[in-house]
Amino acid sequence: MFGFLRKLFGGADIKALLDDGAVVLDVRTKAEYKNGHVKGSVHMPLHVIDKQIKQLRKYNKPIVTCCASGRRSGVAASRLKAYGLEAYNGGSWTSVRRLKQS
């Protein structure tokens, strides 16, 4: 049911993106990241994203952002899209981790 609603409202299939090798970008603070994160994720706190666009472009892959709750990752995905990158809000890092492991 959720997948149907996501497609109906234009949302991305985060699981499919992850399965296809999307970059997971964790935008939490250093302390939050140290307390747990998605294996293989790139850590880049939200406040430095605008300065790191050139680095993010080098991945040449879709980017799935994550944070603690989904708020900061939503802001990050919007910023990345404004720079022309393919970015999606994955929500909480624990949700992204579950999708990546399943």
N, CA and C atoms as an extended XYZ file, in Angstrom:
306
Properties=species:S:1:pos:R:3:atomname:S:1:resname:S:1:resid:I:1 pbc="F F F"
N         0.821       -1.206        0.000 N   MET     1
C         0.000        0.000        0.000 CA  MET     1
C         0.856        1.257        0.000 C   MET     1
N         1.902        1.269        0.865 N   PHE     2
C         2.754        2.458        0.955 CA  PHE     2
C         3.444        2.732       -0.375 C   PHE     2
N         3.938        1.674       -1.030 N   GLY     3
C         4.585        1.832       -2.328 CA  GLY     3
C         3.652        2.448       -3.355 C   GLY     3
N         2.391        2.032       -3.325 N   PHE     4
C         1.392        2.588       -4.233 CA  PHE     4
C         1.219        4.088       -3.984 C   PHE     4
N         1.087        4.464       -2.716 N   LEU     5
C         0.914        5.884       -2.382 CA  LEU     5
C         2.148        6.690       -2.769 C   LEU     5
N         3.329        6.115       -2.546 N   ARG     6
C         4.570        6.804       -2.907 CA  ARG     6
C         4.599        7.080       -4.408 C   ARG     6
N         4.259        6.077       -5.220 N   LYS     7
C         4.244        6.254       -6.672 CA  LYS     7
C         3.164        7.251       -7.089 C   LYS     7
N         2.015        7.178       -6.448 N   LEU     8
C         0.909        8.071       -6.759 CA  LEU     8
C         1.297        9.534       -6.546 C   LEU     8
N         2.031        9.802       -5.492 N   PHE     9
C         2.404       11.174       -5.171 CA  PHE     9
C         3.802       11.543       -5.646 C   PHE     9
N         4.417       10.714       -6.469 N   GLY    10
C         5.678       11.075       -7.096 CA  GLY    10
C         6.916       10.831       -6.258 C   GLY    10
N         6.812       10.069       -5.192 N   GLY    11
C         7.971        9.793       -4.359 CA  GLY    11
C         8.890        8.779       -5.004 C   GLY    11
N        10.123        8.765       -4.553 N   ALA    12
C        11.113        7.845       -5.100 CA  ALA    12
C        11.080        6.521       -4.349 C   ALA    12
N        11.499        5.479       -5.009 N   ASP    13
C        11.658        4.181       -4.382 CA  ASP    13
C        13.076        4.136       -3.818 C   ASP    13
N        13.219        4.511       -2.561 N   ILE    14
C        14.530        4.619       -1.923 CA  ILE    14
C        15.255        3.276       -1.939 C   ILE    14
N        14.545        2.205       -1.695 N   LYS    15
C        15.152        0.867       -1.697 CA  LYS    15
C        15.789        0.579       -3.053 C   LYS    15
N        15.076        0.861       -4.128 N   ALA    16
C        15.604        0.626       -5.478 CA  ALA    16
C        16.837        1.494       -5.733 C   ALA    16
N        16.799        2.736       -5.281 N   LEU    17
C        17.953        3.626       -5.444 CA  LEU    17
C        19.172        3.056       -4.717 C   LEU    17
N        18.950        2.595       -3.487 N   LEU    18
C        20.044        2.021       -2.702 CA  LEU    18
C        20.575        0.753       -3.355 C   LEU    18
N        19.672       -0.082       -3.834 N   ASP    19
C        20.070       -1.322       -4.503 CA  ASP    19
C        20.890       -1.036       -5.760 C   ASP    19
N        20.610        0.091       -6.404 N   ASP    20
C        21.323        0.471       -7.626 CA  ASP    20
C        22.606        1.249       -7.353 C   ASP    20
N        22.980        1.396       -6.071 N   GLY    21
C        24.260        2.017       -5.740 CA  GLY    21
C        24.240        3.498       -5.429 C   GLY    21
N        23.085        4.029       -5.079 N   ALA    22
C        23.028        5.440       -4.705 CA  ALA    22
C        23.951        5.717       -3.521 C   ALA    22
N        24.473        6.920       -3.459 N   VAL    23
C        25.305        7.354       -2.353 CA  VAL    23
C        24.401        7.710       -1.178 C   VAL    23
N        24.710        7.211        0.009 N   VAL    24
C        23.981        7.585        1.220 CA  VAL    24
C        24.757        8.724        1.866 C   VAL    24
N        24.114        9.863        1.998 N   LEU    25
C        24.734       11.054        2.576 CA  LEU    25
C        24.082       11.351        3.919 C   LEU    25
N        24.847       11.182        4.984 N   ASP    26
C        24.361       11.422        6.349 CA  ASP    26
C        24.709       12.854        6.725 C   ASP    26
N        23.691       13.657        7.018 N   VAL    27
C        23.905       15.086        7.258 CA  VAL    27
C        23.831       15.468        8.738 C   VAL    27
N        23.951       14.481        9.618 N   ARG    28
C        23.919       14.758       11.059 CA  ARG    28
C        25.262       15.305       11.537 C   ARG    28
N        25.314       15.690       12.788 N   THR    29
C        26.555       16.187       13.381 CA  THR    29
C        27.559       15.049       13.532 C   THR    29
N        28.801       15.412       13.767 N   LYS    30
C        29.863       14.419       13.954 CA  LYS    30
C        29.540       13.487       15.126 C   LYS    30
N        29.065       14.046       16.228 N   ALA    31
C        28.736       13.245       17.411 CA  ALA    31
C        27.604       12.263       17.113 C   ALA    31
N        26.586       12.713       16.401 N   GLU    32
C        25.472       11.834       16.047 CA  GLU    32
C        25.962       10.695       15.155 C   GLU    32
N        26.778       11.036       14.180 N   TYR    33
C        27.301       10.033       13.239 CA  TYR    33
C        28.145        8.990       13.958 C   TYR    33
N        28.954        9.438       14.912 N   LYS    34
C        29.812        8.517       15.665 CA  LYS    34
C        29.000        7.516       16.477 C   LYS    34
N        27.791        7.887       16.858 N   ASN    35
C        26.936        7.013       17.661 CA  ASN    35
C        26.180        5.974       16.832 C   ASN    35
N        26.393        5.964       15.534 N   GLY    36
C        25.753        4.997       14.654 CA  GLY    36
C        25.456        5.609       13.312 C   GLY    36
N        25.632        4.822       12.245 N   HIS    37
C        25.378        5.312       10.896 CA  HIS    37
C        25.229        4.136        9.932 C   HIS    37
N        24.815        4.433        8.735 N   VAL    38
C        24.674        3.434        7.682 CA  VAL    38
C        26.079        3.084        7.199 C   VAL    38
N        26.380        1.798        7.164 N   LYS    39
C        27.690        1.350        6.707 CA  LYS    39
C        27.936        1.842        5.277 C   LYS    39
N        29.094        2.451        5.062 N   GLY    40
C        29.460        2.952        3.747 CA  GLY    40
C        28.914        4.329        3.420 C   GLY    40
N        28.198        4.935        4.363 N   SER    41
C        27.636        6.264        4.103 CA  SER    41
C        28.726        7.333        4.121 C   SER    41
N        28.431        8.430        3.457 N   VAL    42
C        29.302        9.599        3.456 CA  VAL    42
C        28.776       10.542        4.521 C   VAL    42
N        29.664       10.981        5.405 N   HIS    43
C        29.241       11.921        6.447 CA  HIS    43
C        29.571       13.337        6.010 C   HIS    43
N        28.553       14.182        5.980 N   MET    44
C        28.726       15.577        5.618 CA  MET    44
C        27.639       16.384        6.335 C   MET    44
N        27.981       16.989        7.467 N   PRO    45
C        26.972       17.759        8.205 CA  PRO    45
C        26.267       18.788        7.312 C   PRO    45
N        25.009       18.996        7.584 N   LEU    46
C        24.175       19.882        6.774 CA  LEU    46
C        24.816       21.247        6.550 C   LEU    46
N        25.468       21.797        7.568 N   HIS    47
C        26.002       23.159        7.453 CA  HIS    47
C        27.183       23.289        6.490 C   HIS    47
N        27.740       22.183        6.005 N   VAL    48
C        28.867       22.278        5.062 CA  VAL    48
C        28.501       21.844        3.643 C   VAL    48
N        27.288       21.409        3.437 N   ILE    49
C        26.898       20.875        2.124 CA  ILE    49
C        27.132       21.870        0.991 C   ILE    49
N        26.753       23.111        1.180 N   ASP    50
C        26.893       24.096        0.103 CA  ASP    50
C        28.346       24.258       -0.339 C   ASP    50
N        29.279       24.002        0.555 N   LYS    51
C        30.709       24.139        0.235 CA  LYS    51
C        31.276       22.871       -0.407 C   LYS    51
N        30.507       21.794       -0.423 N   GLN    52
C        31.000       20.498       -0.893 CA  GLN    52
C        30.316       19.988       -2.160 C   GLN    52
N        29.629       20.860       -2.858 N   ILE    53
C        28.893       20.438       -4.055 CA  ILE    53
C        29.826       19.829       -5.097 C   ILE    53
N        30.979       20.433       -5.286 N   LYS    54
C        31.940       19.918       -6.262 CA  LYS    54
C        32.325       18.470       -5.926 C   LYS    54
N        32.562       18.192       -4.662 N   GLN    55
C        32.906       16.839       -4.211 CA  GLN    55
C        31.742       15.878       -4.449 C   GLN    55
N        30.539       16.316       -4.156 N   LEU    56
C        29.367       15.462       -4.331 CA  LEU    56
C        29.098       15.152       -5.805 C   LEU    56
N        29.384       16.100       -6.680 N   ARG    57
C        29.203       15.867       -8.119 CA  ARG    57
C        30.092       14.725       -8.613 C   ARG    57
N        31.251       14.549       -7.995 N   LYS    58
C        32.210       13.523       -8.418 CA  LYS    58
C        31.664       12.103       -8.268 C   LYS    58
N        30.726       11.904       -7.382 N   TYR    59
C        30.141       10.567       -7.222 CA  TYR    59
C        29.371       10.139       -8.465 C   TYR    59
N        28.781       11.116       -9.160 N   ASN    60
C        28.047       10.857      -10.387 CA  ASN    60
C        26.994        9.751      -10.212 C   ASN    60
N        26.314        9.791       -9.075 N   LYS    61
C        25.254        8.836       -8.739 CA  LYS    61
C        24.147        9.584       -8.004 C   LYS    61
N        22.954        9.002       -7.968 N   PRO    62
C        21.910        9.603       -7.131 CA  PRO    62
C        22.363        9.618       -5.673 C   PRO    62
N        21.874       10.582       -4.924 N   ILE    63
C        22.223       10.734       -3.514 CA  ILE    63
C        20.965       10.591       -2.672 C   ILE    63
N        21.040        9.722       -1.670 N   VAL    64
C        19.956        9.556       -0.704 CA  VAL    64
C        20.440       10.168        0.602 C   VAL    64
N        19.782       11.218        1.043 N   THR    65
C        20.175       11.889        2.278 CA  THR    65
C        19.472       11.261        3.476 C   THR    65
N        20.120       11.324        4.630 N   CYS    66
C        19.502       10.836        5.864 CA  CYS    66
C        20.009       11.655        7.039 C   CYS    66
N        19.251       11.616        8.124 N   CYS    67
C        19.611       12.313        9.360 CA  CYS    67
C        18.945       11.564       10.515 C   CYS    67
N        18.619       12.260       11.572 N   ALA    68
C        17.985       11.607       12.717 CA  ALA    68
C        16.488       11.363       12.484 C   ALA    68
N        15.805       12.354       11.918 N   SER    69
C        14.347       12.248       11.789 CA  SER    69
C        13.826       12.408       10.370 C   SER    69
N        14.596       13.020        9.507 N   GLY    70
C        14.146       13.289        8.145 CA  GLY    70
C        14.031       14.765        7.835 C   GLY    70
N        14.062       15.612        8.840 N   ARG    71
C        13.943       17.051        8.604 CA  ARG    71
C        15.194       17.605        7.934 C   ARG    71
N        16.355       17.396        8.537 N   ARG    72
C        17.605       17.917        7.962 CA  ARG    72
C        17.906       17.267        6.618 C   ARG    72
N        17.594       15.981        6.499 N   SER    73
C        17.851       15.305        5.228 CA  SER    73
C        16.949       15.858        4.125 C   SER    73
N        15.747       16.288        4.499 N   GLY    74
C        14.859       16.931        3.530 CA  GLY    74
C        15.418       18.254        3.052 C   GLY    74
N        15.954       19.028        3.977 N   VAL    75
C        16.594       20.298        3.624 CA  VAL    75
C        17.793       20.030        2.719 C   VAL    75
N        18.600       19.030        3.082 N   ALA    76
C        19.791       18.696        2.299 CA  ALA    76
C        19.408       18.272        0.881 C   ALA    76
N        18.408       17.400        0.748 N   ALA    77
C        17.988       16.947       -0.578 CA  ALA    77
C        17.514       18.125       -1.428 C   ALA    77
N        16.784       19.042       -0.827 N   SER    78
C        16.317       20.227       -1.558 CA  SER    78
C        17.481       21.083       -2.024 C   SER    78
N        18.468       21.270       -1.177 N   ARG    79
C        19.650       22.056       -1.551 CA  ARG    79
C        20.402       21.390       -2.697 C   ARG    79
N        20.586       20.089       -2.595 N   LEU    80
C        21.314       19.370       -3.641 CA  LEU    80
C        20.575       19.443       -4.976 C   LEU    80
N        19.259       19.318       -4.933 N   LYS    81
C        18.459       19.444       -6.146 CA  LYS    81
C        18.618       20.832       -6.756 C   LYS    81
N        18.687       21.856       -5.912 N   ALA    82
C        18.860       23.223       -6.393 CA  ALA    82
C        20.184       23.385       -7.136 C   ALA    82
N        21.165       22.564       -6.800 N   TYR    83
C        22.464       22.576       -7.489 CA  TYR    83
C        22.465       21.634       -8.699 C   TYR    83
N        21.343       21.026       -8.993 N   GLY    84
C        21.233       20.166      -10.152 CA  GLY    84
C        21.612       18.711       -9.918 C   GLY    84
N        21.773       18.324       -8.668 N   LEU    85
C        22.095       16.933       -8.353 CA  LEU    85
C        20.811       16.130       -8.175 C   LEU    85
N        20.894       14.848       -8.463 N   GLU    86
C        19.753       13.950       -8.247 CA  GLU    86
C        19.793       13.505       -6.789 C   GLU    86
N        18.899       14.032       -5.987 N   ALA    87
C        18.923       13.771       -4.550 CA  ALA    87
C        17.528       13.457       -4.037 C   ALA    87
N        17.487       12.570       -3.030 N   TYR    88
C        16.232       12.118       -2.441 CA  TYR    88
C        16.359       12.096       -0.926 C   TYR    88
N        15.296       12.466       -0.256 N   ASN    89
C        15.266       12.414        1.201 CA  ASN    89
C        14.936       10.986        1.634 C   ASN    89
N        15.908       10.333        2.250 N   GLY    90
C        15.693        8.977        2.738 CA  GLY    90
C        15.093        8.933        4.127 C   GLY    90
N        15.003       10.087        4.787 N   GLY    91
C        14.456       10.136        6.141 CA  GLY    91
C        15.504        9.827        7.184 C   GLY    91
N        15.114        9.071        8.186 N   SER    92
C        16.042        8.773        9.285 CA  SER    92
C        17.119        7.794        8.833 C   SER    92
N        18.274        7.892        9.443 N   TRP    93
C        19.384        6.996        9.077 CA  TRP    93
C        19.043        5.547        9.401 C   TRP    93
N        18.235        5.336       10.447 N   THR    94
C        17.867        3.960       10.796 CA  THR    94
C        16.946        3.357        9.728 C   THR    94
N        16.075        4.169        9.146 N   SER    95
C        15.206        3.694        8.064 CA  SER    95
C        16.035        3.346        6.835 C   SER    95
N        16.988        4.189        6.512 N   VAL    96
C        17.851        3.935        5.357 CA  VAL    96
C        18.682        2.672        5.600 C   VAL    96
N        19.170        2.511        6.802 N   ARG    97
C        19.958        1.311        7.131 CA  ARG    97
C        19.113        0.045        6.952 C   ARG    97
N        17.872        0.078        7.423 N   ARG    98
C        16.981       -1.074        7.261 CA  ARG    98
C        16.755       -1.396        5.779 C   ARG    98
N        16.518       -0.371        4.977 N   LEU    99
C        16.292       -0.585        3.554 CA  LEU    99
C        17.537       -1.139        2.870 C   LEU    99
N        18.675       -0.657        3.268 N   LYS   100
C        19.934       -1.094        2.667 CA  LYS   100
C        20.241       -2.545        3.025 C   LYS   100
N        19.814       -2.969        4.198 N   GLN   101
C        20.090       -4.334        4.661 CA  GLN   101
C        19.076       -5.341        4.155 C   GLN   101
N        17.911       -4.872        3.735 N   SER   102
C        16.859       -5.819        3.333 CA  SER   102
C        16.989       -6.243        1.884 C   SER   102
